[in-house]
Amino acid sequence: MNLSSLENKAYKIYYEPAGDGDASIIAELHTRSWQRHYRGIYSDFYLDEQVEKERHKIWRKRFAERGNDSYIIKAVHEGTAIGFACTFLDYDQEFGALVDNLHVLEKYQGLGIGRQLLGRSAKWVQKMDSETGIYLYVLDQNLLAKSFYQRLGASMSEILFFDSPDGKKDEVIRCSWNTLELMEICGI
C-alpha cells in the first residue's frame, strides 16, 4: 500500500514529516507512550516525575540540531499527531540507519500505523542510501513491541545491555532489516 493516507476502521490517517514546531508534540507522544508501555520496566518515580521534562529537553535539542541525516515522520488523525518515528541515517557501520523511536498512541494501535511509520522510515533510508540497512532496539521486557517486530520479519540479536534513563541497565534486543524487504513487508 503506497498511499499518503490510510483508511482503517473509519480512521483516516495521514503521514507527514514533522515540522520545526513539532518538538513539543513529539515529546508528549514519546512521554505518553513510555508512561503506558514502560510501567514496571522503568521506575514509577521516573515515569511520573521525570520522563516528561527529560523527553521535552531531548526533543527540543533534536529538532534544533537536526540536519539531513535524520527523519521524523508523524501520523496524524483529525489534525492531531497520534504517532511518530525518528530515524538517523548511517548510525552504525554494520547495521545502518537507526530507528531511535517508534511510538503510536494506544487508542490507535492495531490499525497498521506503526507498520506504516516503520515502512516509510525504511523508504526514506532507501532513498538516502540504498546500500544501508535499518535497525532499532527494543526492550526485552516489551513483549508487545517484540512481537510486532517479529511479525515484520526482524532479524533479532542476542540481549544487549544499555544504560537506561532511570539509572538501571536495560536489556535490549537489536531488530534489523534490509530496507527493501522491510518496505515490501510494510506495503510501501
FINUSE-419302 format. One record per residue (C-alpha): residue number from 0; residue in three letters; x, y, z. Coordinates in steps of 0.1 Angstrom, whole numbers. Each point is the difference from the previous one (the first is absolute). Layout:
BEGIN
 seq type     x     y     z
 NUM  ala     X     Y     Z
...
REM end
This chain:
BEGIN
 seq type     x     y     z
   0  met     0     0     0
   1  asn    17    32   -12
   2  leu   -25    26    11
   3  ser     5    33    18
   4  ser   -30    -9    22
   5  leu   -14   -32    14
   6  glu   -36    -7     6
   7  asn    -6   -26    26
   8  lys   -30    -5    24
   9  ala   -13    35   -10
  10  tyr    33    17     8
  11  lys    17    21   -26
  12  ile    36     2     9
  13  tyr    25    23   -18
  14  tyr    38    -3     1
  15  glu    22    31    -3
  16  pro    35    10    10
  17  ala     1    18    34
  18  gly     5    37    -2
  19  asp    22    23    20
  20  gly   -29     9    23
  21  asp    -8   -37     9
  22  ala    26    -6    27
  23  ser   -25     3    29
  24  ile   -25   -22   -18
  25  ile    25   -27    -6
  26  ala    13     3    36
  27  glu   -36    -4    13
  28  leu    -6   -31   -22
  29  his    33   -15    12
  30  thr    -8     7    36
  31  arg   -35   -15    -1
  32  ser    13   -31   -18
  33  trp    27    -6    26
  34  gln   -24     6    29
  35  arg   -24   -25   -15
  36  his    24   -27   -13
  37  tyr    30     2    24
  38  arg   -20    -2    32
  39  gly    17   -27    20
  40  ile    31     2   -21
  41  tyr    11    35    11
  42  ser    -6    14    35
  43  asp   -34    17     7
  44  phe    20    30    13
  45  tyr    18     4   -33
  46  leu   -32    -5   -21
  47  asp   -22    22    22
  48  glu    25    27    10
  49  gln    29     2   -25
  50  val    -8   -14   -34
  51  glu   -21    29   -13
  52  lys    26    27     8
  53  glu    28   -23   -14
  54  arg   -18    -8   -32
  55  his    -8    36    -7
  56  lys    36    10     5
  57  ile    12   -28   -23
  58  trp   -25     8   -28
  59  arg     7    38     2
  60  lys    37    -8    -5
  61  arg    -6   -25   -28
  62  phe   -22    24   -19
  63  ala    24    29     4
  64  glu    30   -21   -12
  65  arg   -16   -22   -26
  66  gly    14    -1   -35
  67  asn    -3   -21   -31
  68  asp    11   -31    19
  69  ser   -32    -4    20
  70  tyr   -36    -5    -9
  71  ile   -30     5    23
  72  ile   -34   -11   -14
  73  lys   -33     3    18
  74  ala   -34   -16    -4
  75  val   -28    25     2
  76  his   -37    -6     7
  77  glu   -25    29    -1
  78  gly    28    25     3
  79  thr    16   -17    30
  80  ala    33   -19     0
  81  ile    -6   -36    12
  82  gly    33   -16    -7
  83  phe    35     6   -13
  84  ala    33   -16   -10
  85  cys    34    16     2
  86  thr    29   -14   -21
  87  phe    37     8    -2
  88  leu    18    -8   -32
  89  asp    34   -18     1
  90  tyr    -1    -5    37
  91  asp    19   -33     0
  92  gln    25   -12   -25
  93  glu   -13   -35     1
  94  phe   -37     4     5
  95  gly    -7    33   -17
  96  ala   -27    25     9
  97  leu   -14     0    36
  98  val   -38     4     6
  99  asp     5    15    34
 100  asn   -36     4     8
 101  leu   -33   -15   -13
 102  his   -31     8    21
 103  val   -37    -1    -7
 104  leu   -27    10    26
 105  glu   -17   -30    15
 106  lys   -34     9   -14
 107  tyr    14    -2   -36
 108  gln    20   -32     4
 109  gly   -10   -29   -22
 110  leu   -10    22   -29
 111  gly    33    -5   -19
 112  ile    14    34     9
 113  gly    33   -13    15
 114  arg     5   -21   -31
 115  gln    -5    30   -22
 116  leu    23    22    21
 117  leu    27   -27    -1
 118  gly    -5    -6   -37
 119  arg     1    37    -9
 120  ser    32     3    21
 121  ala    15   -28   -20
 122  lys   -10    17   -32
 123  trp    18    32    11
 124  val    31   -20     9
 125  gln    -1   -18   -34
 126  lys    -3    34   -18
 127  met    29    15    20
 128  asp    23   -31    -2
 129  ser   -12   -30   -19
 130  glu    29   -22    14
 131  thr    -8     4    37
 132  gly   -22   -21    23
 133  ile   -23    12    27
 134  tyr    -2   -11    36
 135  leu   -14     9    35
 136  tyr     3   -11    35
 137  val   -30   -14    20
 138  leu    -1    -6    37
 139  asp     1   -37     7
 140  gln   -29     5    25
 141  asn   -22    18   -26
 142  leu   -17   -32   -12
 143  leu   -26    18   -22
 144  ala    27    19   -19
 145  lys    22   -31    -4
 146  ser   -30   -19   -14
 147  phe    -8    29   -24
 148  tyr    36     0   -14
 149  gln     1   -37    -3
 150  arg   -32     1   -21
 151  leu    18    25   -22
 152  gly    29   -25    -6
 153  ala    26    16    22
 154  ser    33   -18     4
 155  met     4     1    38
 156  ser    34     0    18
 157  glu     9   -13    34
 158  ile    -7    21    30
 159  leu    22    31     3
 160  phe     3    23    30
 161  phe    -4    38    -1
 162  asp    -2    27    27
 163  ser   -36     9     6
 164  pro   -13    35     5
 165  asp   -11    -9    35
 166  gly    35   -11    11
 167  lys    -2   -38    -5
 168  lys    12   -23   -27
 169  asp   -25    -7   -28
 170  glu     0   -34   -17
 171  val    -7     6   -37
 172  ile    -1   -19   -32
 173  arg    11    14   -33
 174  cys   -25    -5   -28
 175  ser    14     5   -35
 176  trp   -13    -2   -35
 177  asn    10     5   -36
 178  thr   -18    33   -10
 179  leu   -15   -14   -32
 180  glu   -13   -31    17
 181  leu   -15    21    28
 182  met   -17    23   -24
 183  glu   -16   -30   -17
 184  ile   -11   -15    33
 185  cys   -15    34    10
 186  gly   -17     4   -34
 187  ile    19    31   -10
REM end
